Amino acid sequence: MIKKIYFQSIFFNFFFVKEVFAAESGGMPQLNPEFWISQIFWLTLTFGILYVVLSKLILPKISANLELRKSQIQENIEAAEKQRENSDSKLKEYDEVILKSKLEATNIFRDAREKVLKDINSKKEILDKQIDEEIKKAEQEIYELKKNAPEKINRIAIETSSELIKKLIGADVNSSSISAIVDDLSKKNGEKYYDN
């Protein structure tokens, strides 16, 4: 294997040197072996400086920026996760408060409704009793008026009749005969009204 690589390198170098000399004769000074040492020096120096600048100055800043960005992203993710957990817990508390408030409002409304209905029923009972009492009083008064009305009417009729007869005749008439006539008429008329 090593022999194979060695022969390939010799073969390659032979053609490369041949091409280099051909290039030198054609006007390409960078391929002239005379300038190779200085080219290798400046190439090594340039790439060495570039390596040092990249490895010591630029790449550490880039990696520091990447680490900083990574840590900031991680902190933002953690803060967002905490905020999400806090918002979830607040949302649960809010739902619990709303549920409790609804239950309390329902209980208050039910209690107030029951109290109002009790008040209305008690006031209605009191009012019904008062109305019944007033109706009984009115019925009693009507009964008393019905009972006493014929006597009052007869007395008024007797007084009015005696005064009319006195004015017409000019003499006093026996009040007992007038009262008998009025009683007889009132009984006949009373029977008509009571029959109806």
C-alpha positions in Angstrom: 0.0 0.0 0.0 2.8 2.4 1.0 4.7 1.5 -2.2 1.6 2.2 -4.2 1.2 5.7 -2.6 4.9 6.4 -3.0 4.9 5.5 -6.7 1.7 7.6 -7.3 3.4 10.6 -5.6 6.5 10.2 -7.7 4.3 9.9 -10.8 2.3 12.9 -9.8 5.4 15.0 -9.0 7.0 14.1 -12.3 4.0 15.4 -14.2 3.5 18.4 -11.9 7.2 19.5 -12.2 6.8 19.0 -15.9 3.7 21.2 -16.0 5.4 23.8 -13.7 8.4 24.1 -16.0 5.9 24.4 -18.9 4.0 27.1 -17.0 7.2 28.9 -16.2 8.2 29.0 -19.8 4.7 30.2 -20.6 4.9 33.2 -18.3 3.3 32.2 -14.9 5.9 33.3 -12.3 3.9 31.9 -9.3 4.7 28.5 -10.6 8.4 29.1 -10.8 10.3 27.0 -8.2 12.6 29.9 -7.5 9.7 31.8 -5.8 8.2 28.9 -4.0 10.0 29.4 -0.7 8.9 33.0 -0.4 5.4 32.1 -1.5 5.2 29.3 1.1 6.6 31.7 3.8 4.0 34.4 3.0 1.2 31.8 2.7 2.1 30.3 6.0 2.4 33.8 7.6 -0.9 35.0 6.2 -2.8 31.9 7.1 -1.1 31.8 10.5 -2.1 35.4 11.2 -5.6 34.7 9.9 -5.8 31.6 12.1 -4.7 33.5 15.2 -7.1 36.4 14.4 -10.0 34.0 13.9 -9.2 31.7 16.8 -8.4 34.3 19.3 -10.5 37.3 18.4 -13.4 36.6 16.0 -14.5 33.0 16.9 -14.6 33.6 20.7 -16.9 36.6 20.1 -19.1 34.6 17.8 -19.2 31.7 20.2 -19.9 34.0 23.2 -22.7 35.7 21.2 -24.1 32.3 20.3 -23.9 31.2 24.0 -25.5 34.4 25.1 -28.2 34.1 22.6 -28.8 30.5 23.6 -28.9 31.4 27.3 -31.3 34.3 26.5 -33.5 32.0 24.5 -33.5 29.4 27.3 -34.3 32.2 29.8 -37.1 33.4 27.6 -38.5 29.9 27.3 -38.3 29.4 31.0 -40.0 32.8 31.7 -42.7 32.0 29.1 -43.3 28.6 30.8 -43.5 30.3 34.2 -45.9 32.9 32.8 -48.0 30.1 31.2 -48.2 28.3 34.5 -49.1 31.5 36.3 -51.7 32.3 33.8 -53.1 28.8 34.0 -53.3 29.0 37.8 -54.8 32.5 37.6 -57.4 31.2 35.1 -58.3 28.4 37.4 -58.6 30.8 40.3 -60.8 33.1 38.2 -63.0 30.1 37.1 -63.3 29.1 40.8 -64.2 32.7 41.8 -66.8 32.9 39.0 -68.3 29.6 40.0 -68.5 30.6 43.7 -70.0 33.9 42.8 -72.6 32.2 40.6 -73.5 29.8 43.4 -73.6 32.7 46.0 -75.8 34.8 43.6 -78.1 31.8 43.1 -78.4 31.2 46.8 -79.0 34.9 47.5 -81.6 35.1 44.7 -83.3 31.9 46.0 -83.3 33.2 49.6 -84.6 36.6 48.6 -87.3 35.0 46.4 -88.4 32.8 49.3 -88.4 35.7 51.7 -90.4 37.9 49.3 -92.9 35.0 48.7 -93.3 34.5 52.4 -93.8 38.2 52.9 -96.3 38.3 50.1 -98.2 35.3 51.4 -98.3 36.6 55.0 -99.5 40.1 53.8 -102.0 38.4 51.5 -103.3 36.4 54.4 -103.6 39.5 56.6 -105.3 41.3 53.7 -107.7 38.4 53.1 -108.6 38.5 56.8 -109.1 42.2 56.7 -111.2 41.9 53.6 -113.3 39.1 55.2 -113.8 41.2 58.3 -114.8 44.3 56.2 -117.2 42.1 54.2 -118.7 40.7 57.4 -119.1 44.2 58.8 -120.7 45.4 55.5 -123.0 42.4 55.5 -123.9 43.1 59.1 -124.6 46.7 58.4 -126.7 45.7 55.3 -128.6 43.2 57.4 -129.2 45.8 60.1 -130.3 48.4 57.5 -132.6 45.8 55.9 -134.0 44.9 59.3 -134.5 48.5 60.5 -135.4 50.1 57.1 -139.1 49.2 57.2 -139.6 50.7 60.6 -137.8 53.9 59.6 -139.7 54.1 56.3 -143.0 53.5 58.2 -142.2 56.2 60.7 -141.2 58.6 58.0 -144.3 57.7 56.0 -146.5 58.2 59.0 -145.0 61.6 59.8 -145.2 62.7 56.2 -148.7 61.5 55.7 -150.0 63.1 58.9 -148.4 66.4 58.0 -149.9 66.2 54.5 -153.3 65.4 55.7 -153.1 68.1 58.3 -152.2 70.6 55.6 -154.9 69.3 53.3 -157.7 69.1 55.8 -156.5 71.6 58.3 -157.1 69.3 61.3 -155.1 66.7 63.2 -155.7 63.1 62.2 -155.5 60.1 64.5 -151.9 58.8 64.1 -152.9 55.2 65.0 -155.2 54.9 61.9 -152.5 56.4 59.6 -149.9 54.0 61.1 -152.3 51.0 60.5 -152.7 52.1 56.8 -149.0 52.5 56.3 -148.2 49.2 58.0 -150.7 47.4 55.8 -149.2 49.0 52.6 -145.7 48.3 53.7 -146.5 44.7 54.4 -148.0 44.3 50.9 -145.1 46.0 49.2 -142.5 44.2 51.4 -144.0 40.8 50.3 -143.5 41.9 46.7 -139.9 42.8 47.2 -139.1 39.7 49.3 -140.8 37.5 46.7 -138.5 38.9 44.0 
